[in-house]
């Protein structure tokens, strides 16, 4: 059974930074794609970032390009999201997810339907 546990969320002022982590278990983490999504209040879930098993390819949603950085540590079965220059519109619940169909792929997953296991989410609140 795949389990994903996010951590690192919290309340931060605009312009601040947070680092999210997602610890995975129940799968061979080192060869699957991973990603982050978010859901703002009253909005649909939105793609934030994706990464290949090898970290060779990373992708970002337009809203976070240049401010967020995704990375992973396969030895720790953990994917990270470093968020800088946070804005109030970054507020939402952040979810990590696996893309097992991207096992061994050199292209990062980006579409919601490409992800198959989801964490419970961690709340990020950015105050103005």
FIMIGU-725065 format. One record per residue: residue number from 1; residue in three letters; y, x negated, z negated of N, C-alpha, C, O in turn. Coordinates in pm, whole numbers. Atoms other than C-alpha are relative to their C-alpha. Layout:
N
site loti = NUM; vodren = ALA; nyy = Y; nxx = X; nzz = Z; cayy = Y; caxx = X; cazz = Z; cyy = Y; cxx = X; czz = Z; oyy = Y; oxx = X; ozz = Z
...
This chain:
128
site loti = 1; vodren = UNK; nyy = -120; nxx = -84; nzz = 0; cayy = 0; caxx = 0; cazz = 0; cyy = 125; cxx = -87; czz = 0; oyy = 143; oxx = -172; ozz = -87
site loti = 2; vodren = UNK; nyy = -122; nxx = 80; nzz = -12; cayy = 331; caxx = -145; cazz = 112; cyy = 102; cxx = 48; czz = -102; oyy = 124; oxx = 168; ozz = -117
site loti = 3; vodren = UNK; nyy = -105; nxx = -33; nzz = 95; cayy = 600; caxx = -157; cazz = -152; cyy = 119; cxx = -91; czz = 26; oyy = 106; oxx = -212; ozz = 41
site loti = 4; vodren = UNK; nyy = -125; nxx = 72; nzz = -20; cayy = 962; caxx = -258; cazz = -100; cyy = 93; cxx = 36; czz = -114; oyy = 116; oxx = 154; ozz = -141
site loti = 5; vodren = UNK; nyy = -87; nxx = -24; nzz = 114; cayy = 1196; caxx = -298; cazz = -394; cyy = 132; cxx = -73; czz = 22; oyy = 138; oxx = -196; ozz = 24
site loti = 6; vodren = UNK; nyy = -133; nxx = 57; nzz = -19; cayy = 1567; caxx = -349; cazz = -337; cyy = 68; cxx = -25; czz = -134; oyy = 40; oxx = 42; ozz = -233
site loti = 7; vodren = UNK; nyy = -80; nxx = 30; nzz = 119; cayy = 1803; caxx = -502; cazz = -590; cyy = 130; cxx = -63; czz = 43; oyy = 146; oxx = -103; ozz = 159
site loti = 8; vodren = UNK; nyy = -126; nxx = 68; nzz = -27; cayy = 2153; caxx = -642; cazz = -613; cyy = 119; cxx = 89; czz = 27; oyy = 232; oxx = 41; ozz = 42
site loti = 9; vodren = UNK; nyy = -112; nxx = -91; nzz = -22; cayy = 2360; caxx = -333; cazz = -557; cyy = 90; cxx = 9; czz = -122; oyy = 57; oxx = -41; ozz = -229
site loti = 10; vodren = UNK; nyy = -91; nxx = -17; nzz = 111; cayy = 2655; caxx = -241; cazz = -772; cyy = 138; cxx = 42; czz = 46; oyy = 159; oxx = 82; ozz = 160
site loti = 11; vodren = UNK; nyy = -139; nxx = -37; nzz = -26; cayy = 3025; caxx = -173; cazz = -792; cyy = 81; cxx = -128; czz = 21; oyy = 74; oxx = -221; ozz = -60
site loti = 12; vodren = UNK; nyy = -80; nxx = 118; nzz = -29; cayy = 3263; caxx = -423; cazz = -634; cyy = 133; cxx = 45; czz = 61; oyy = 141; oxx = 150; ozz = 125
site loti = 13; vodren = UNK; nyy = -130; nxx = -31; nzz = -59; cayy = 3628; caxx = -426; cazz = -534; cyy = 2; cxx = -40; czz = 147; oyy = -73; oxx = -129; ozz = 190
site loti = 14; vodren = UNK; nyy = -17; nxx = 36; nzz = -141; cayy = 3732; caxx = -437; cazz = -171; cyy = 34; cxx = -148; czz = 11; oyy = 113; oxx = -202; ozz = -66
site loti = 15; vodren = UNK; nyy = -18; nxx = 143; nzz = -19; cayy = 3722; caxx = -792; cazz = -43; cyy = -104; cxx = -84; czz = -72; oyy = -116; oxx = -204; ozz = -48
site loti = 16; vodren = UNK; nyy = 101; nxx = 71; nzz = 76; cayy = 3441; caxx = -884; cazz = -278; cyy = -130; cxx = -17; czz = 76; oyy = -141; oxx = 17; ozz = 194
site loti = 17; vodren = UNK; nyy = 129; nxx = 31; nzz = -61; cayy = 3083; caxx = -987; cazz = -211; cyy = -115; cxx = 49; czz = -89; oyy = -102; oxx = 60; ozz = -210
site loti = 18; vodren = UNK; nyy = 125; nxx = -32; nzz = 69; cayy = 2733; caxx = -879; cazz = -303; cyy = -114; cxx = -59; czz = 81; oyy = -104; oxx = -78; ozz = 202
site loti = 19; vodren = UNK; nyy = 121; nxx = 45; nzz = -68; cayy = 2389; caxx = -1010; cazz = -223; cyy = -114; cxx = 91; czz = -39; oyy = -153; oxx = 100; ozz = -156
site loti = 20; vodren = UNK; nyy = 114; nxx = -87; nzz = 22; cayy = 2107; caxx = -764; cazz = -185; cyy = -129; cxx = -77; czz = 26; oyy = -132; oxx = -169; ozz = 107
site loti = 21; vodren = UNK; nyy = 132; nxx = 58; nzz = -21; cayy = 1742; caxx = -861; cazz = -209; cyy = -102; cxx = 113; czz = 12; oyy = -85; oxx = 220; ozz = -46
site loti = 22; vodren = UNK; nyy = 108; nxx = -97; nzz = -16; cayy = 1429; caxx = -676; cazz = -105; cyy = -132; cxx = -75; czz = -10; oyy = -165; oxx = -155; ozz = 78
site loti = 23; vodren = UNK; nyy = 129; nxx = 64; nzz = 22; cayy = 1094; caxx = -789; cazz = -242; cyy = -111; cxx = 88; czz = 55; oyy = -119; oxx = 207; ozz = 24
site loti = 24; vodren = UNK; nyy = 107; nxx = -75; nzz = -65; cayy = 791; caxx = -685; cazz = -40; cyy = -136; cxx = -38; czz = -55; oyy = -159; oxx = -152; ozz = -95
site loti = 25; vodren = UNK; nyy = 138; nxx = 24; nzz = 39; cayy = 428; caxx = -651; cazz = -135; cyy = -91; cxx = 95; czz = 75; oyy = -45; oxx = 197; ozz = 128
site loti = 26; vodren = UNK; nyy = 96; nxx = -86; nzz = -65; cayy = 113; caxx = -503; cazz = 11; cyy = -12; cxx = -19; czz = 149; oyy = -76; oxx = 61; ozz = 217
site loti = 27; vodren = UNK; nyy = 11; nxx = 30; nzz = -142; cayy = 150; caxx = -659; cazz = 355; cyy = 17; cxx = -149; czz = 20; oyy = 61; oxx = -222; ozz = -69
site loti = 28; vodren = UNK; nyy = -24; nxx = 139; nzz = -35; cayy = 154; caxx = -992; cazz = 530; cyy = 144; cxx = -12; czz = 46; oyy = 176; oxx = 6; ozz = 164
site loti = 29; vodren = UNK; nyy = -145; nxx = -3; nzz = -23; cayy = 528; caxx = -1032; cazz = 505; cyy = 43; cxx = -100; czz = 106; oyy = 134; oxx = -72; ozz = 184
site loti = 30; vodren = UNK; nyy = -50; nxx = 112; nzz = -79; cayy = 557; caxx = -1358; cazz = 695; cyy = -3; cxx = 22; czz = 150; oyy = 57; oxx = -56; ozz = 223
site loti = 31; vodren = UNK; nyy = 4; nxx = -17; nzz = -144; cayy = 482; caxx = -1215; cazz = 1038; cyy = 53; cxx = 134; czz = 50; oyy = 27; oxx = 173; ozz = 163
site loti = 32; vodren = UNK; nyy = -55; nxx = -128; nzz = -42; cayy = 666; caxx = -881; cazz = 1046; cyy = 152; cxx = -4; czz = 3; oyy = 215; oxx = -83; ozz = -67
site loti = 33; vodren = UNK; nyy = -144; nxx = -15; nzz = -1; cayy = 1019; caxx = -784; cazz = 1134; cyy = 47; cxx = 75; czz = -124; oyy = -28; oxx = 153; ozz = -183
site loti = 34; vodren = UNK; nyy = -58; nxx = -67; nzz = 115; cayy = 1249; caxx = -665; cazz = 858; cyy = 141; cxx = 44; czz = 35; oyy = 201; oxx = -6; ozz = 131
site loti = 35; vodren = UNK; nyy = -135; nxx = -45; nzz = -28; cayy = 1577; caxx = -483; cazz = 843; cyy = 64; cxx = 68; czz = -119; oyy = 0; oxx = 98; ozz = -220
site loti = 36; vodren = UNK; nyy = -79; nxx = -73; nzz = 98; cayy = 1849; caxx = -318; cazz = 641; cyy = 71; cxx = 116; czz = 69; oyy = 122; oxx = 103; ozz = 180
site loti = 37; vodren = UNK; nyy = -76; nxx = -117; nzz = -42; cayy = 1997; caxx = 27; cazz = 684; cyy = 86; cxx = 46; czz = -117; oyy = 68; oxx = 1; ozz = -231
site loti = 38; vodren = UNK; nyy = -79; nxx = -58; nzz = 109; cayy = 2253; caxx = 220; cazz = 487; cyy = 30; cxx = 145; czz = 33; oyy = 32; oxx = 186; ozz = 150
site loti = 39; vodren = UNK; nyy = -41; nxx = -139; nzz = -16; cayy = 2348; caxx = 581; cazz = 430; cyy = 123; cxx = 24; czz = -85; oyy = 118; oxx = 15; ozz = -208
site loti = 40; vodren = UNK; nyy = -124; nxx = -33; nzz = 70; cayy = 2704; caxx = 668; cazz = 341; cyy = -3; cxx = 148; czz = -37; oyy = -73; oxx = 227; ozz = 27
site loti = 41; vodren = UNK; nyy = -2; nxx = -141; nzz = 40; cayy = 2778; caxx = 996; cazz = 163; cyy = 36; cxx = 91; czz = 117; oyy = 138; oxx = 71; ozz = 184
site loti = 42; vodren = UNK; nyy = -27; nxx = -96; nzz = -105; cayy = 2758; caxx = 1282; cazz = 410; cyy = -25; cxx = -49; czz = 141; oyy = 9; oxx = 19; ozz = 237
site loti = 43; vodren = UNK; nyy = 24; nxx = 56; nzz = -134; cayy = 2649; caxx = 1059; cazz = 699; cyy = -147; cxx = -31; czz = 20; oyy = -226; oxx = -33; ozz = -75
site loti = 44; vodren = UNK; nyy = 138; nxx = 36; nzz = -32; cayy = 2328; caxx = 969; cazz = 875; cyy = -24; cxx = -147; czz = -33; oyy = 69; oxx = -227; ozz = -45
site loti = 45; vodren = UNK; nyy = 36; nxx = 139; nzz = 26; cayy = 2140; caxx = 651; cazz = 803; cyy = 40; cxx = -88; czz = 119; oyy = 23; oxx = -48; ozz = 235
site loti = 46; vodren = UNK; nyy = -60; nxx = 88; nzz = -100; cayy = 2292; caxx = 358; cazz = 993; cyy = -65; cxx = -137; czz = -5; oyy = -90; oxx = -191; ozz = -112
site loti = 47; vodren = UNK; nyy = 55; nxx = 135; nzz = -9; cayy = 2145; caxx = 30; cazz = 1114; cyy = 104; cxx = -102; czz = -47; oyy = 220; oxx = -97; ozz = -7
site loti = 48; vodren = UNK; nyy = -87; nxx = 106; nzz = 48; cayy = 2292; caxx = -270; cazz = 934; cyy = -40; cxx = -135; czz = 60; oyy = 43; oxx = -206; ozz = 117
site loti = 49; vodren = UNK; nyy = 43; nxx = 130; nzz = -49; cayy = 2079; caxx = -569; cazz = 1029; cyy = -151; cxx = -6; czz = 14; oyy = -224; oxx = 63; ozz = -57
site loti = 50; vodren = UNK; nyy = 142; nxx = 22; nzz = -19; cayy = 1739; caxx = -681; cazz = 1156; cyy = -28; cxx = -148; czz = 19; oyy = 60; oxx = -224; ozz = 62
site loti = 51; vodren = UNK; nyy = 37; nxx = 141; nzz = -10; cayy = 1551; caxx = -1010; cazz = 1154; cyy = -147; cxx = -11; czz = 39; oyy = -230; oxx = 68; ozz = -5
site loti = 52; vodren = UNK; nyy = 138; nxx = 23; nzz = -38; cayy = 1235; caxx = -1143; cazz = 1314; cyy = -75; cxx = -74; czz = -110; oyy = -15; oxx = -123; ozz = -205
site loti = 53; vodren = UNK; nyy = 85; nxx = 66; nzz = 100; cayy = 944; caxx = -1290; cazz = 1119; cyy = 40; cxx = -146; czz = -20; oyy = 29; oxx = -200; ozz = -131
site loti = 54; vodren = UNK; nyy = -33; nxx = 142; nzz = 4; cayy = 1064; caxx = -1641; cazz = 1204; cyy = 146; cxx = -28; czz = -27; oyy = 188; oxx = -144; ozz = -36
site loti = 55; vodren = UNK; nyy = -146; nxx = 11; nzz = 14; cayy = 1436; caxx = -1573; cazz = 1149; cyy = 67; cxx = -52; czz = 126; oyy = 185; oxx = -86; ozz = 125
site loti = 56; vodren = UNK; nyy = -55; nxx = 54; nzz = -124; cayy = 1481; caxx = -1684; cazz = 1508; cyy = 106; cxx = 93; czz = 60; oyy = 203; oxx = 47; ozz = 120
site loti = 57; vodren = UNK; nyy = -94; nxx = -98; nzz = -55; cayy = 1661; caxx = -1364; cazz = 1607; cyy = 48; cxx = 92; czz = -112; oyy = -32; oxx = 145; ozz = -189
site loti = 58; vodren = UNK; nyy = -60; nxx = -93; nzz = 96; cayy = 1899; caxx = -1162; cazz = 1391; cyy = 98; cxx = 89; czz = 75; oyy = 162; oxx = 46; ozz = 171
site loti = 59; vodren = UNK; nyy = -90; nxx = -97; nzz = -63; cayy = 2097; caxx = -852; cazz = 1485; cyy = 80; cxx = 71; czz = -108; oyy = 36; oxx = 85; ozz = -222
site loti = 60; vodren = UNK; nyy = -88; nxx = -69; nzz = 95; cayy = 2384; caxx = -666; cazz = 1321; cyy = 60; cxx = 123; czz = 64; oyy = 84; oxx = 127; ozz = 185
site loti = 61; vodren = UNK; nyy = -77; nxx = -113; nzz = -47; cayy = 2546; caxx = -331; cazz = 1348; cyy = 145; cxx = -41; czz = 20; oyy = 193; oxx = -134; ozz = -45
site loti = 62; vodren = UNK; nyy = -138; nxx = 38; nzz = -33; cayy = 2897; caxx = -341; cazz = 1490; cyy = 91; cxx = 2; czz = -123; oyy = 183; oxx = -79; ozz = -133
site loti = 63; vodren = UNK; nyy = -88; nxx = -16; nzz = 116; cayy = 3050; caxx = -234; cazz = 1159; cyy = -6; cxx = -118; czz = -97; oyy = 84; oxx = -135; ozz = -178
site loti = 64; vodren = UNK; nyy = 17; nxx = 106; nzz = 99; cayy = 2921; caxx = -538; cazz = 972; cyy = -1; cxx = -140; czz = 62; oyy = -8; oxx = -239; ozz = -11
site loti = 65; vodren = UNK; nyy = 2; nxx = 131; nzz = -66; cayy = 2926; caxx = -817; cazz = 1230; cyy = 111; cxx = -89; czz = -54; oyy = 226; oxx = -47; ozz = -69
site loti = 66; vodren = UNK; nyy = -98; nxx = 96; nzz = 49; cayy = 3099; caxx = -1127; cazz = 1099; cyy = 21; cxx = 5; czz = -150; oyy = 87; oxx = -82; ozz = -207
site loti = 67; vodren = UNK; nyy = -18; nxx = -13; nzz = 145; cayy = 3081; caxx = -1006; cazz = 738; cyy = -132; cxx = -7; czz = -77; oyy = -137; oxx = -54; ozz = -190
site loti = 68; vodren = UNK; nyy = 132; nxx = -4; nzz = 66; cayy = 2712; caxx = -963; cazz = 657; cyy = -92; cxx = -103; czz = 65; oyy = -82; oxx = -132; ozz = 184
site loti = 69; vodren = UNK; nyy = 98; nxx = 96; nzz = -49; cayy = 2431; caxx = -1216; cazz = 689; cyy = -138; cxx = 36; czz = -55; oyy = -156; oxx = 48; ozz = -176
site loti = 70; vodren = UNK; nyy = 138; nxx = -27; nzz = 42; cayy = 2060; caxx = -1138; cazz = 682; cyy = -78; cxx = -130; czz = 0; oyy = -55; oxx = -218; ozz = 83
site loti = 71; vodren = UNK; nyy = 88; nxx = 117; nzz = 5; cayy = 1802; caxx = -1396; cazz = 583; cyy = -130; cxx = 42; czz = -67; oyy = -141; oxx = 151; ozz = -123
site loti = 72; vodren = UNK; nyy = 128; nxx = -31; nzz = 63; cayy = 1446; caxx = -1410; cazz = 458; cyy = -64; cxx = -127; czz = -51; oyy = -40; oxx = -237; ozz = 0
site loti = 73; vodren = UNK; nyy = 80; nxx = 108; nzz = 56; cayy = 1219; caxx = -1628; cazz = 250; cyy = -145; cxx = 48; czz = 4; oyy = -187; oxx = 127; ozz = -81
site loti = 74; vodren = UNK; nyy = 137; nxx = -48; nzz = -17; cayy = 862; caxx = -1580; cazz = 366; cyy = -90; cxx = -43; czz = -116; oyy = -187; oxx = 26; ozz = -148
site loti = 75; vodren = UNK; nyy = 79; nxx = 43; nzz = 115; cayy = 723; caxx = -1777; cazz = 73; cyy = 16; cxx = 96; czz = -118; oyy = -76; oxx = 114; ozz = -197
site loti = 76; vodren = UNK; nyy = -27; nxx = -94; nzz = 109; cayy = 884; caxx = -1527; cazz = -164; cyy = -15; cxx = 145; czz = 44; oyy = 5; oxx = 237; ozz = -35
site loti = 77; vodren = UNK; nyy = 13; nxx = -136; nzz = -54; cayy = 821; caxx = -1226; cazz = 61; cyy = 124; cxx = 83; czz = -31; oyy = 116; oxx = 197; ozz = -78
site loti = 78; vodren = UNK; nyy = -126; nxx = -64; nzz = 33; cayy = 1185; caxx = -1136; cazz = 25; cyy = 98; cxx = -14; czz = 117; oyy = 107; oxx = -119; ozz = 181
site loti = 79; vodren = UNK; nyy = -107; nxx = 2; nzz = -98; cayy = 1463; caxx = -1044; cazz = 266; cyy = 131; cxx = 25; czz = -74; oyy = 136; oxx = 102; ozz = -170
site loti = 80; vodren = UNK; nyy = -130; nxx = -6; nzz = 67; cayy = 1829; caxx = -1078; cazz = 171; cyy = 106; cxx = 55; czz = 95; oyy = 94; oxx = 49; ozz = 218
site loti = 81; vodren = UNK; nyy = -118; nxx = -40; nzz = -76; cayy = 2157; caxx = -930; cazz = 282; cyy = 122; cxx = -47; czz = -78; oyy = 157; oxx = 9; ozz = -182
site loti = 82; vodren = UNK; nyy = -123; nxx = 49; nzz = 60; cayy = 2466; caxx = -1130; cazz = 195; cyy = 116; cxx = 76; czz = 61; oyy = 136; oxx = 75; ozz = 182
site loti = 83; vodren = UNK; nyy = -110; nxx = -83; nzz = -46; cayy = 2769; caxx = -904; cazz = 217; cyy = 131; cxx = -57; czz = -52; oyy = 148; oxx = -74; ozz = -172
site loti = 84; vodren = UNK; nyy = -130; nxx = 55; nzz = 38; cayy = 3121; caxx = -1046; cazz = 217; cyy = 112; cxx = 87; czz = 56; oyy = 90; oxx = 170; ozz = 144
site loti = 85; vodren = UNK; nyy = -117; nxx = -76; nzz = -43; cayy = 3470; caxx = -904; cazz = 264; cyy = -33; cxx = 150; czz = 4; oyy = -8; oxx = 218; ozz = 104
site loti = 86; vodren = UNK; nyy = 43; nxx = -139; nzz = 5; cayy = 3338; caxx = -566; cazz = 156; cyy = 118; cxx = 96; czz = 8; oyy = 227; oxx = 68; ozz = -42
site loti = 87; vodren = UNK; nyy = -101; nxx = -103; nzz = -20; cayy = 3532; caxx = -255; cazz = 249; cyy = -48; cxx = 131; czz = -63; oyy = -169; oxx = 149; ozz = -80
site loti = 88; vodren = UNK; nyy = 42; nxx = -130; nzz = 57; cayy = 3532; caxx = 94; cazz = 95; cyy = -99; cxx = 74; czz = 91; oyy = -187; oxx = 146; ozz = 42
site loti = 89; vodren = UNK; nyy = 92; nxx = -68; nzz = -92; cayy = 3355; caxx = 220; cazz = 409; cyy = -140; cxx = -61; czz = 1; oyy = -229; oxx = -9; ozz = 67
site loti = 90; vodren = UNK; nyy = 134; nxx = 55; nzz = 16; cayy = 3060; caxx = -6; cazz = 322; cyy = -77; cxx = 70; czz = -112; oyy = -195; oxx = 43; ozz = -133
site loti = 91; vodren = UNK; nyy = 64; nxx = -74; nzz = 108; cayy = 2985; caxx = 225; cazz = 30; cyy = -117; cxx = 82; czz = 51; oyy = -107; oxx = 149; ozz = 155
site loti = 92; vodren = UNK; nyy = 116; nxx = -80; nzz = -37; cayy = 2641; caxx = 382; cazz = 45; cyy = -125; cxx = -52; czz = -68; oyy = -121; oxx = -146; ozz = -147
site loti = 93; vodren = UNK; nyy = 131; nxx = 47; nzz = 48; cayy = 2275; caxx = 346; cazz = -37; cyy = -58; cxx = -90; czz = 108; oyy = -66; oxx = -52; ozz = 225
site loti = 94; vodren = UNK; nyy = 55; nxx = 99; nzz = -93; cayy = 2121; caxx = 40; cazz = 124; cyy = -152; cxx = -5; czz = -14; oyy = -206; oxx = -16; ozz = -124
site loti = 95; vodren = UNK; nyy = 145; nxx = -2; nzz = -5; cayy = 1758; caxx = 45; cazz = 228; cyy = -52; cxx = -119; czz = 80; oyy = 4; oxx = -155; ozz = 183
site loti = 96; vodren = UNK; nyy = 69; nxx = 96; nzz = -85; cayy = 1530; caxx = -230; cazz = 344; cyy = -124; cxx = 66; czz = 57; oyy = -174; oxx = 166; ozz = 3
site loti = 97; vodren = UNK; nyy = 114; nxx = -60; nzz = -69; cayy = 1243; caxx = -160; cazz = 578; cyy = -78; cxx = -106; czz = 76; oyy = -24; oxx = -211; ozz = 114
site loti = 98; vodren = UNK; nyy = 85; nxx = 88; nzz = -79; cayy = 953; caxx = -325; cazz = 754; cyy = -14; cxx = 54; czz = 141; oyy = -6; oxx = 175; ozz = 164
site loti = 99; vodren = UNK; nyy = 30; nxx = -37; nzz = -138; cayy = 888; caxx = -324; cazz = 1127; cyy = -130; cxx = -70; czz = 38; oyy = -129; oxx = -174; ozz = 103
site loti = 100; vodren = UNK; nyy = 128; nxx = 67; nzz = -21; cayy = 518; caxx = -402; cazz = 1144; cyy = -39; cxx = -5; czz = 147; oyy = -120; oxx = -89; ozz = 188
site loti = 101; vodren = UNK; nyy = 28; nxx = 6; nzz = -143; cayy = 507; caxx = -323; cazz = 1515; cyy = 65; cxx = -121; czz = 64; oyy = 33; oxx = -156; ozz = 177
site loti = 102; vodren = UNK; nyy = -66; nxx = 121; nzz = -48; cayy = 729; caxx = -630; cazz = 1556; cyy = -69; cxx = -125; czz = -54; oyy = -9; oxx = -233; ozz = -61
site loti = 103; vodren = UNK; nyy = 76; nxx = 115; nzz = 48; cayy = 457; caxx = -854; cazz = 1417; cyy = -4; cxx = -107; czz = 108; oyy = -49; oxx = -82; ozz = 220
site loti = 104; vodren = UNK; nyy = 1; nxx = 111; nzz = -93; cayy = 498; caxx = -1191; cazz = 1585; cyy = 107; cxx = 5; czz = 108; oyy = 113; oxx = -83; ozz = 194
site loti = 105; vodren = UNK; nyy = -102; nxx = -14; nzz = -104; cayy = 793; caxx = -1070; cazz = 1793; cyy = 113; cxx = -100; czz = -17; oyy = 144; oxx = -144; ozz = -128
site loti = 106; vodren = UNK; nyy = -117; nxx = 88; nzz = 3; cayy = 1084; caxx = -1293; cazz = 1885; cyy = 128; cxx = 77; czz = 22; oyy = 235; oxx = 19; ozz = 41
site loti = 107; vodren = UNK; nyy = -116; nxx = -87; nzz = -10; cayy = 1317; caxx = -997; cazz = 1915; cyy = 10; cxx = 81; czz = -128; oyy = -89; oxx = 140; ozz = -173
site loti = 108; vodren = UNK; nyy = -17; nxx = -72; nzz = 126; cayy = 1462; caxx = -840; cazz = 1601; cyy = 2; cxx = 150; czz = 22; oyy = 56; oxx = 197; ozz = 123
site loti = 109; vodren = UNK; nyy = -5; nxx = -147; nzz = -9; cayy = 1412; caxx = -467; cazz = 1541; cyy = 139; cxx = 50; czz = -36; oyy = 208; oxx = -9; ozz = -120
site loti = 110; vodren = UNK; nyy = -133; nxx = -57; nzz = 24; cayy = 1724; caxx = -251; cazz = 1546; cyy = 2; cxx = 152; czz = -7; oyy = 95; oxx = 209; ozz = -62
site loti = 111; vodren = UNK; nyy = 2; nxx = -146; nzz = -6; cayy = 1623; caxx = 112; cazz = 1599; cyy = -79; cxx = 55; czz = -118; oyy = -180; oxx = -2; ozz = -159
site loti = 112; vodren = UNK; nyy = 63; nxx = -55; nzz = 119; cayy = 1529; caxx = 334; cazz = 1308; cyy = -148; cxx = 30; czz = 23; oyy = -229; oxx = 8; ozz = -67
site loti = 113; vodren = UNK; nyy = 139; nxx = -34; nzz = -25; cayy = 1206; caxx = 446; cazz = 1475; cyy = -91; cxx = -123; czz = 7; oyy = -214; oxx = -109; ozz = 5
site loti = 114; vodren = UNK; nyy = 80; nxx = 123; nzz = -4; cayy = 1093; caxx = 82; cazz = 1493; cyy = -44; cxx = -45; czz = -140; oyy = -125; oxx = -136; ozz = -153
site loti = 115; vodren = UNK; nyy = 31; nxx = 37; nzz = 138; cayy = 1071; caxx = 65; cazz = 1112; cyy = -96; cxx = 101; czz = -60; oyy = -86; oxx = 221; ozz = -33
site loti = 116; vodren = UNK; nyy = 106; nxx = -90; nzz = 43; cayy = 776; caxx = 208; cazz = 927; cyy = -20; cxx = 10; czz = -150; oyy = -83; oxx = 105; ozz = -195
site loti = 117; vodren = UNK; nyy = 8; nxx = -10; nzz = 146; cayy = 799; caxx = 136; cazz = 553; cyy = 140; cxx = -20; czz = -57; oyy = 213; oxx = -109; ozz = -13
site loti = 118; vodren = UNK; nyy = -137; nxx = 0; nzz = 52; cayy = 1111; caxx = 197; cazz = 346; cyy = 0; cxx = -16; czz = -151; oyy = -88; oxx = 35; ozz = -221
site loti = 119; vodren = UNK; nyy = -20; nxx = 8; nzz = 143; cayy = 1233; caxx = 103; cazz = 3; cyy = 73; cxx = 122; czz = -52; oyy = 110; oxx = 211; ozz = 25
site loti = 120; vodren = UNK; nyy = -67; nxx = -113; nzz = 63; cayy = 1394; caxx = 342; cazz = -242; cyy = 152; cxx = -8; czz = 12; oyy = 222; oxx = 91; ozz = -5
site loti = 121; vodren = UNK; nyy = -144; nxx = 15; nzz = -19; cayy = 1740; caxx = 200; cazz = -182; cyy = 71; cxx = -52; czz = -124; oyy = 24; oxx = -36; ozz = -236
site loti = 122; vodren = UNK; nyy = -86; nxx = 48; nzz = 107; cayy = 2011; caxx = 38; cazz = -389; cyy = 143; cxx = 40; czz = 32; oyy = 188; oxx = 25; ozz = 145
site loti = 123; vodren = UNK; nyy = -136; nxx = -53; nzz = -21; cayy = 2360; caxx = 180; cazz = -435; cyy = 102; cxx = -113; czz = 4; oyy = 102; oxx = -201; ozz = -82
site loti = 124; vodren = UNK; nyy = -114; nxx = 92; nzz = -10; cayy = 2661; caxx = -21; cazz = -321; cyy = 126; cxx = 85; czz = 3; oyy = 139; oxx = 174; ozz = 87
site loti = 125; vodren = UNK; nyy = -126; nxx = -73; nzz = 6; cayy = 3004; caxx = 110; cazz = -414; cyy = 114; cxx = -100; czz = 6; oyy = 124; oxx = -191; ozz = -76
site loti = 126; vodren = UNK; nyy = -115; nxx = 89; nzz = -18; cayy = 3320; caxx = -60; cazz = -291; cyy = 126; cxx = 79; czz = -30; oyy = 156; oxx = 178; ozz = 37
site loti = 127; vodren = UNK; nyy = -123; nxx = -70; nzz = 38; cayy = 3642; caxx = 45; cazz = -459; cyy = 120; cxx = -63; czz = 70; oyy = 122; oxx = -182; ozz = 99
site loti = 128; vodren = UNK; nyy = -119; nxx = 49; nzz = -71; cayy = 3980; caxx = 18; cazz = -292; cyy = 106; cxx = -50; czz = -97; oyy = 212; oxx = -95; ozz = -55
